[in-house]
């Protein structure tokens, strides 16, 4: 398969949808459909031709509860292509072959996917088959005025800088985006939505993989991206056991535990908790930052949070600039008092 078309900006904008095991669509579908709508409209303005947003869903044919990609219409999608198979979506190689096959037939201009385990597995496989590029873990996307090229922004050199990447001579332009990078747009009704189930050659489903078993995530295994509240600690904790205090507060709030890059590099907590350009991008309803000064890298990973509460001894801490509630004080004084207040409130509610 050859993705070259001389750099011509043509085709629609696709979103690779992801279904979770219980059948619901992953939150990245709404996030990326909204961004895809924005880019499709920008492309239309450049080329003078309307561009559609199409969701591609690769689903398990045996699942009793199937995802509903038509929900993406409320975020700006115009339609969906659905392919069902016995090993989908767990067979990532088959998913990559099918995505590449569909893209070869329909020639989309752009394909987006979440930078999840699923998207990070399927998109590189498809990109290799299509002979095109892929920019991974993007934190920003836009359409370049005049050329209509996709500008793909991602962290580089360990998160110390950001790079903007173009794919001028190959199609489709492909990118994975960190969950939570874009806010899902307000739900809107009335957009027409068409669903198709294209025929796919049987050989694309063939696999050398053998299904053994499946173990679902427990509630305690939810990732930071899934949490409504995140409590993060940074260098200001001053010692590793400071995360016990962070964890205690997080437990009371049913929150995830996050961390700044310095805290992870000092091995006070593991990398899966790192928030920032070189870690996870989160967008919770409430983000509590304790002892975090607010480097550009860290703030890029949490600045879309609905409410930011920060605790820092430095009155000039950068993070205060994006905080809804800024508490200037020693976190070892503030957090125990906060925990005490929450415990009393919970006792009253009980």
N, C-alpha and C positions, 0 to 999 in steps of 0.2 A: 504494500500500500504506500502511496506517495502523497504526502501532504503539501507538496509545492504547488503554488499557483501564482508565482511571480510577485507575491506581496499584495495581491489584489484583496481589498477588504470586501468579502462577500459572505453571504449566508447568515444564518440566525445565531443567536446566543443560546447555548445549551447549559443546563445544570444537571450534573449527575446526582440524582436524589439518593438518599440513604434511608433504608427502613430498619427500624430496630426490631428485636426479636418478638416483642409483643404486638407488632404490627403497625405502630404509629410511625409517622415520618420523623426523622431526626430534626432538631431545631435548625440545622444548617440549611435545610430546604427553603424555609421562609427567608432566612437571612440572605442566601445567595440568589433566590428568585427576585427579591427586591433590588439587589444590586444589579443583577442581569437586566432587569427592566430599565433601570437607569442607563445602563450602557447601550442597550438596544436602541433606546430613544436618541442617545447621543450619536450612535452610528447612523441612524436614519437622518439626523440633521446634517451629517457630513456628506452622505451619499445621495440623499434625496429619495431613498427607498426605505419603506417600512421594514423593520426587523422584528422577528418574533422571538419570544423566550419559550424554549421547549425543555421540559423536564424529562430526563431519561431514567426510568426505574427498572432495575433488574431484580426480580422478586422470586421468592420460593413458590413454586407452583403448588406445593403441598400444604402451604400455610393456611390455617383456617381463617385467620384475621389478617387481611392484606392492607398495606398502606394505601392511603387515599391521596394520590398526587394531585387530584383536582383541588385540594386545599391550597396548592400553590397559586391558584388563580387569584386568590385574595391578596397575594404579594406581587402580582404582576405577570404571572406566567400565562401563555396563550394556549398551551397544550402539553400533552405528554405522550411519550412512546414507552410502552410497557412490554418487557420481555420476561416470560416466566420459564423457570427451569428447575429441575429437581435439586441441583447443586448450587443454585443461586440464592443469595449473593455470597455464600461462604467460599465458593471456588473463585478466587480472585483472578486467576489466569483466564478462566472462561469469561468472566466479566470484562476483562481487558480486551479479549478478542471480539466480543460482541459489540462493545462500545466502539472499537476501531472499525468494525464492519459497518455499523450504522453511520458513523462519521464519514466513511469513504463513499457511502451512497448519497448522503444528504448534504455534505460539504458545509458544516457549520463554520462560522467565522471564529467563534470562541467556545471553549468548553471549560466550565468551572466545576470544582468539587471541593468539599470540605477537606481540610488537612487532618483527617481522622485516620485511624488504622485502615479503614475501607478505602477512602480516597487516595491515601498514600500508596496503597497496593495496586489499585486498578489503573489510575491515571498514568504512571510511568510505563506500564505494560502497553497501554493503548498508544501512548505517544511514540514509543519505539516502533510499533507496527505501522503507524502513520508517517513515520519519518519526520516528525516535527519536534519542537522544543516544549519544555515544561518548566514553569517556574513554581517551585514548591514553597509552602508556608508564607504566602503573601499576607501582608498587613495593609495593603492599599491597592486599589485598582481604579483606573480611569481610562477614558478614551482621549487620545491625542488629537487636538483640533487640527484640521487640515488633512492629516493622513488617515485618521480613523484607526490607527494602530492601538492595540491594548498596551497600556503602561502598567507594568507589574512591579510593585514595590515590595521588597522583602529585606529583612535584616541580613547583614553580611559581616564577616570578620568577627565572629563571636557576638554579634549584636551591637558592636561599637559604632557601626555606620548603617545606613540604609542604602540599598541600590535599587535603581529603577531599570527594568529590563524590557526590551522590545523583541518581538519576533517578526522581523520585517519581510522575510522571504519564504516562510513556510506557513501552512494552514493545516489544521486549525491552530489558533493560539490557545495554549492550555495552561491553567494555573490551579493550584490548590490554595485554599484560604483558611486561615486559622479560625476555628469556631469562635463566635463572639466578636469577630473583628467588625462586622457590620450589624447594625440594628435591623431587626425585621421591621418592614414598614407597617404603618397602620393598616389594619385589615380593610379591604374595600370590596364591594359587591358589584355585580353587573358585568364583569369581563367574561366574554365568551371563552369556553375552554373545550378543546377537542382532544379526545384520547384515541390513540391508535395502538394496535398490537401487531407490529410488523413480523413477517416470517423471517426466521434466521436459520441459516444452514445448520443441519444437525451436527456436522463435524466441529462446529465452534463450541459445542457443549462437552465434547469428549475431554476426559481428564485422567491423569494418572494418579490423582489424589483419591484417597479412600476415607470415607466418613467413619469416624470412630465414635465420638460422643459430643454432646454439647452441654456446657455448664453456663447458666445465665448469671449475670451480675447480681449480687445482692445489693440492698439499699446502701450498705456501707461502702460499696465499691464505686459509688457515683464519682465521676471525675469533677474537677473544679469547675469545668465549663457548665456542668449541670446544676450547680448550687445557686440558690437564691441569695445566699449570704456567704461571703468569704472573709475570713480574718487572717491577715498576713502579718508576719514579723520580719524585721530586718536587722541590720547591723546594730541598731540602737538597743537591741535586746542585751547586747554586751556579753552574752554567754549562751551556750547551747541549751541549758535547761530552762532558758526563758521561754522556749516553745511549749513547756508544760503549761504555763500561764495562758499562752495563745490557744492551746488545745482545750483548756478548761472553758474559756470563753466561747470557743467555737462549738463545743459540745452543748452548752446551754442554748445556743442560737440555732442548733441543727445546721451548722455552717461547715464549709470546707476550710482546710488550713492551707494558706498560701505562704510564700516567702519571697524575699528579694534575692537577686542573684548573689550579692555578697554573703548572705546567710547560707546559701547552698554551697558556695565555693569554700566556705569555712567548715563545711560538713556538719553544720548544726541540724540540717534536715535534708531529705533526699530531693533529687532533681524533679521528680513528678510534681512537687509542690511549687516549683519556681514560676513566678508570674513575670511576664515581660517579653520583650522582643525575642530573646533567646530561650524563652520558656513557654508558658501557656498564656493565651489571651482570654480574659474572662470579662463577662458583662453582667454581673449579678445585680439584684435589686439594691443590695447594700454591700459596700466594700469597706472594711475596717483595716487601716494601715497603721501598725504600731511600730515605732522605731524605724520608719522608712523615710529617708530624706526626700525621695522623689526624683530619681534620675530619669532622663528622657526615655531610656530603655524600659524602665519599670512602668512609667506612666503610660507608655504606648500599649501596655498589656492590660490596663484596667481602666483607662480613662472614659470608656463608654458605660461604666457602671452608673446606675440610676442615682445612687446616693453614695458619696464618698465621705467617710469619717476618718480623720487622721489624728494620731497622737504622737507628738514629738517635742523634745525639750528645746529644739532650736526654733525661735520665733521666725527665722528667715527660711525655714525648710521649704524647698520648692513645691512639695506636695500640697502645702497649704493653699497654693494658687488655684488648685482644681478641686478643693475640698468643699463640701456643703457644710460640714461641721469640722472645725479645726480646734483641737484641744492642745494648748501649749503646756506641757508638763511632763513629768517623769512617768513613763508607762507603768512602772512598778508601784506607783501611787494611784494612777488613774484606773488601770484595769481591775485591780482587786475591788475598788469601790464600785466600778461598773458591774462586776460579777455579783457583788452583794445586792445591788439594786435589782438586778434581774432575778436573783433567787427570791427576793421578797415579793416581787411582782408575780412570779410563778406560784408562790405559796398562796397568794390571794386568789389567783385564778383556780387553783385546785379546790 
